């Protein structure tokens, strides 16, 4: 059971797609069942955590903190209270823009082009338009 598991965690890091099943998966009920020293991190999709409930849980001391890389509405509204909440650590949703990621992606792309023309690319990996 998800809620039984999350109750025991000090840190919860979310990495999942936003679907009908994951929309508002983390709500006031789930947040209230977590340890008071818990930190929740959302590095997947906005909308998985109910932002109103998260802000309430943080303000009431239900959990210790949150790390957010995504918001339900992006860019977030300047009036979003999570932007000003001192218990929230924010990062710009830009993991794919790091120097290392761009370099690695560029090298893999070049190698794939070379492999394609040399006939070494696995045909099942070729996307047909």
Long-range contacts (C-beta under 8 A, 24 or more apart in sequence): 2-30, 3-29, 3-30, 3-33, 6-30, 6-33, 6-34, 7-33, 7-34, 7-35, 8-35, 9-34, 9-35, 9-38, 10-35, 10-37, 10-38, 10-39, 11-38, 11-39, 11-40, 11-41, 12-38, 12-39, 12-40, 12-41, 13-40, 13-41, 13-43, 14-40, 14-41, 14-42, 14-43, 14-44, 14-48, 14-49, 15-43, 15-44, 16-44, 16-45, 16-48, 17-44, 17-45, 18-44, 18-45, 18-46, 18-47, 18-48, 22-47, 22-48, 23-47, 23-48, 24-48, 24-49, 24-50, 24-53, 25-49, 26-50, 26-53, 26-54, 27-53, 28-53, 28-56, 28-57, 31-57, 31-62, 31-63, 32-57, 32-62, 34-62, 34-63, 35-63, 36-61, 36-62, 36-63, 36-64, 37-63, 37-64, 38-63, 38-64, 39-63, 39-64, 39-65, 39-66, 39-67, 40-65, 40-66, 40-67, 41-66, 41-67, 41-68, 41-69, 42-66, 42-67, 42-68, 42-69, 42-70, 43-67, 43-69, 43-70, 43-95, 44-70, 45-70, 46-70, 46-71, 46-72, 46-73, 46-74, 47-72, 51-80, 51-82, 54-82, 55-81, 55-82, 55-85, 58-85, 58-87, 58-88, 59-85, 65-89, 67-91, 69-93, 69-95
